[in-house]
């Protein structure tokens, strides 16, 4: 009699499961004492996270179900009306589109450049600490001051960027006044701002890779690029993954760069992002009415988007991340 | 005789008693957003107030920019912990008008009548003068004196001059200087001015219907539409684009920045009243008012002290002092006839036009949803001026969106 294919394998797996059944430890007094002790240690973290993360989130969700009233907060319960409003608001979708455009370009470009910069810095340059500081300077500079400088650099008549473009025969671009270039202007600025920070983290990762891997690659006759691609990048994957997640979350929340650069949402609201939409809906900028409920609904949607992307990233990239 | 003595004694006791009550020290906070340049002048006004009312102490609390001040007031409303008096924009307090203390009830008819006509509606809630104007500016026409010898006085002249002054200087097919300029997204008030000058308004008098797209609205939209080919459109301050336009409508509060930018650009800047439309040459007043709050965290003595301060700030001599030092405009009519102001005007020729424009002005309506209406106008006006939609189509879209805000 022919046995079905794989039957033996299944039986072996079942036997394995029996063998490696989770060990049930006796839950004696010592166990509970240790557990209790562990919770004591966790209390500070719970308090901080609960106050500054979980409470605001649930509070925002609650607010999103109300029509805000300052005199009688949180106002009247209106169910999902705020969600219905934002999903029918053309600017919500436009702003979401702008945000995805920004994230879709900023995150991979910054990360790629950061890996290249970190690789260069890892070559043991003579002025390594100076170079490191220079790259990091863009990140530690106050963002508002930095954006003000970029406003000048983007000036259509006197700006440095148009000057360089003119050297290669490109006509002056109205970076801050042309709807086609407003968002690219924010993207260029952001890439410049964050590339140094990411490069420093990646450089630290590179410098912690043990020499034996490179020695082994050398013995195997790997070229410089092969060593970088097959040794450095895989062993750097935890740092790349960390930077990727942090950068993605941060990019979805872009606001200050836009607001300071344009003193508003840009020409034809072409640089308005989803966080701009949230702050605007709450009546904090642009002199519009206070719709805290709508702002809360939009923030819940943004939370959902970031959460979804983070889960996808965790699932997809964890298979490729090497922690050893 | 004894009775007379007793009466005199009683009167004396009452008088001393009342004086004692009146002299009870009271401290109030005045929340404001006046930056460091204005603060010494505001402090001077408060010091003068202290001299006039020694039992009152006013603590000036700088809350940062207007956005920060608005946030603080919003939070204080929720926390029921408001200051006695604060600088406010109309649309911050229109939704919370029920907790404003009606300053007008403590003013004489003459004092109320002295407030510039264009400012009265935007300080009047349910028929009662509730807030008082404080730092106010007016939109005027700025022009390049080397290009414009006589500024336009009518829409027709404005159109013709804008057209004639739009030029391609170097002949590369691109316009190098426009006749005029607009900042539609940042300043939708520019459209409201044309609307007012055409005899129109955003809403009907009873606020029940949208009036934006009536004949006056169409005339305004068609006129701004006709200016598009001759207009430089930007979201930035005009002081950053002084060479890009020969004339532009901008706030009087920007005079210092604009004059400096024009000087740097190598020309002298002139100021004129706005060209008149079919109905008038009125311009829009902007800026903040002063509100006294009527909430439980404040004592009656604090509210009374705050009312005294609000009234003090709009006394002719004080509004003139504030205008001279800050660049804002006096808010009461009698201020314009004081010798101090006349001397100031004589030394600052641009002020003649600004003063005339202040007396021919209007301000925003106090509809609770005005902030959202302004947002619709800002987006719609920009879409028209940047050629995304034809003027009349854009006008209809704005009217439809504003109609939804009335529901």
Interface residues (C-beta under 8 A of the other chain):
Chain A: X70 X71 X73 X91 X155 X157 X176 X177 X179 X262 X263 X264 X265 X266 X267 X268 X269 X283 X284 X285 X286 X287 X288 X289 X290
Chain B: X67 X70 X71 X74 X77 X78 X89 X91 X95 X96 X98 X99 X185 X186 X233 X234 X235 X236 X240 X243 X368 X369 X370 X371 X372 X374 X375 X378 X379 X382 X383 X386 X388
